[in-house]
Amino acid sequence: MSAPLQIYLARLRVRPCTDLRPCVVLAIFPADRVLVAPISASDLYQPAQDFRLDAAHPDFEDTGLDRSSFVLGREWVEMDGSRLEDYLGRLTGDLAQAFLEWLG
């Protein structure tokens, strides 16, 4: 069962791509529905919209990601929780707190 701030791999449509990509769970809804925010490691980071996950941050290792990335701020997806594939990790500590503040 997934929980908010956990990071999974899932096949999501983001822009023209439907690749398997990491995403962070934002909310859990009835009937095993989840709201997720895709994570990207591309060079399309937009500081005014996206949340940076810097590999140099002391809590980054808990994410299970292998390089600096960012949470896309405008492309959230509601989907069936069964589509979450591999568990990678979760946002913890100061990184989780900063993310929650960013969410508002």
C-alpha positions in Angstrom: 0.0 0.0 0.0 1.4 3.3 -1.0 1.7 6.4 1.3 2.2 10.1 0.7 5.9 11.1 0.0 6.8 7.6 -1.2 8.6 7.4 -4.5 7.7 4.7 -7.1 8.3 3.9 -10.7 5.2 4.2 -12.9 4.3 4.5 -16.6 3.0 8.1 -16.9 2.3 10.3 -19.8 4.5 13.4 -19.3 4.5 15.8 -22.3 4.9 13.4 -25.3 6.5 10.6 -23.4 4.9 7.5 -21.7 8.1 6.2 -20.2 8.5 4.4 -16.9 9.6 7.2 -14.6 9.8 7.9 -10.9 6.9 9.8 -9.2 6.2 10.9 -5.7 2.8 10.1 -4.1 1.0 13.3 -3.1 -2.4 11.8 -1.9 -4.3 8.6 -1.5 -8.0 8.5 -2.4 -10.7 5.9 -2.0 -10.8 2.9 -4.4 -7.0 2.7 -4.5 -6.7 6.0 -6.4 -3.5 8.0 -6.0 -2.3 11.5 -7.0 1.3 11.5 -8.1 3.8 14.1 -9.3 6.2 12.9 -11.9 10.0 13.3 -11.3 12.4 14.1 -14.1 16.2 14.4 -14.3 16.2 16.2 -17.6 17.4 19.8 -18.2 13.9 21.2 -18.3 13.9 22.2 -14.6 11.9 25.4 -14.0 12.7 26.9 -10.6 9.5 28.9 -10.4 7.4 25.7 -10.9 9.4 22.6 -10.0 10.9 21.2 -6.7 14.6 20.3 -6.9 15.8 17.0 -5.4 19.6 17.7 -5.2 21.8 14.6 -4.8 24.0 16.7 -2.4 21.2 17.0 0.1 21.8 14.9 3.2 18.3 13.3 2.9 18.6 12.5 -0.8 19.7 8.9 -0.4 16.3 8.0 1.1 14.6 8.9 -2.2 16.1 5.9 -4.0 16.9 8.1 -6.9 20.3 7.8 -8.5 20.9 11.5 -9.5 19.7 15.0 -8.9 16.1 15.4 -10.2 13.1 17.5 -9.8 9.4 17.1 -9.1 7.3 18.5 -11.9 5.0 21.2 -10.4 2.3 21.2 -13.0 1.9 17.7 -14.4 0.3 15.8 -11.6 -1.6 12.6 -12.4 -4.5 10.9 -10.7 -4.3 7.1 -11.4 -5.1 3.7 -10.1 -2.6 2.8 -7.3 -2.0 -0.6 -8.9 -0.1 1.2 -11.6 2.6 2.0 -9.2 5.3 -0.5 -10.0 8.7 -0.5 -8.1 9.1 1.2 -4.7 12.3 3.3 -4.8 12.2 5.2 -1.5 10.6 8.2 0.1 11.1 11.9 1.0 12.3 12.2 4.6 13.7 14.7 7.0 14.4 18.3 5.9 13.9 17.4 2.3 10.4 16.2 3.0 9.7 19.3 5.1 10.9 21.6 2.3 8.8 19.6 -0.2 5.6 19.9 2.0 6.3 23.7 2.3 6.6 23.9 -1.5 3.3 22.1 -1.9 1.7 24.7 0.3 
